Amino acid sequence: MTSLFATLQRVPSQLVAAFVTAAAAWLFLRLQHNPQLQKLLQPFIAPFVVAYIVVARFSGLFLHPSELIHFSIWNLLAEAPSSGWFFGLLVAAIVVYWQLRRQGLITSHLLFDLTNTIFFSVSVWLIVRVFIDRAGFLQRDIAILAATAILLLLSLRNAVEFRPYAHRLWIVLSVVVLLASTLTPYVDKFGPFTPVQWLGVIILAGGLWGEALSDSRKRKTSHAEQLAGKLGDNENGTP
């Protein structure tokens, strides 16, 4: 086991993250014993992995364009920037979301199943990362791992209650990510936030957007029920 983690430390972290999370997602879907869910979500694993690896690996080309002027492109390609994972993850998520939306597959049930799959994959990756990454990020990783695992267990044990409200799980996770980001040493910032903090902000914004959509649907449903009730009363001659 020690030799395995030592080997993983020599592999670019972007590749390790991509293949570990992809394998974990595949395993989780298999464990669900739901062929329909497997058939629905498994085709999106490969596009996610490819988009993540390509963008994360070559993000230095747009993060440090000045190097291109000095013909240092090989220096940019030799090693991915430390923040490349963030841009790879962002683009990969957009690619999968666009494909889901284009195929008309986005429903509250799908988002719930997708959330559980992501939480399981992230938990597995963070377990691996605890053993192969630098100690300076250990506290942050353990905090996010604990939160992700707890949210996953709650979601699986209370599927009926959480299925329409998967976005609330993301809101809780975003708060944990933002708080856990304060446990890390200084890292590069993009504007006011570090990449991890930007990730927390984006997740929080997405969760709040989901909550707003949920409230809007509830109001529309309530209004439609009120109209239907009034029409029924009129047909029955009730003043």
Beta strands, then each sheet from edge to edge (+ up, - down):
end
